[in-house]
Amino acid sequence: MKRFFKFSILLCCVFILSCGGAGEISKPKIKTTESYDATKEQLWSAIIVMLGDWNFPIKTIEKASWLIQSDRVTIDSDDIYNYCAVEGGEYKSGRLSFTFYLTGEDSSKTNMKITADFDGTFKSGIGEYTTTDVTALYSNGKYEQEIFEAVKRRIK
């Protein structure tokens, strides 16, 4: 009876610890705005070219408000672990989109703000107690930095 009681407590502890999903993910402070020595038109064109080069379809394009939004694309687990702030869980895949907003009054200086929207499909638990769910993820800033550099290379 004593062995059964110890085994039951151990089993409960394992179950409780394994049921944690993605955990509480804190939003890191990252750089989301970059200034360029370029006109809005030049930056606009560079963003569109970069999205095409990276195979991100454009969902929304509103030149009157200087807004471009990519459609959501599927990313693999390597991208989630490389570009997101993740804690716990086992991520299988995810989706990502970007929103770009251009501002600036000077004709030769433009600011680009990027908002990355990630979500990930994670798996947690053990055996028959495994669950799969989708959760919002936060960028760790690496993708934004790569975009800042990629757009700069494409400015004409």
SULKANOR-V576107 format. One record per helix or strand. SS is the DSSP state (@ for helix, = for strand). FROM is the first residue (numbers start at 0). TO is the last residue. If there is no record, write none. Layout:
ss=SS from=FROM to=TO
ss=SS from=FROM to=TO
This chain:
ss=@ from=1 to=17
ss== from=32 to=35
ss=@ from=39 to=52
ss== from=57 to=61
ss== from=66 to=69
ss== from=72 to=75
ss=@ from=76 to=82
ss== from=83 to=84
ss== from=89 to=102
ss== from=109 to=123
ss=@ from=126 to=128
ss== from=130 to=138
ss=@ from=141 to=153
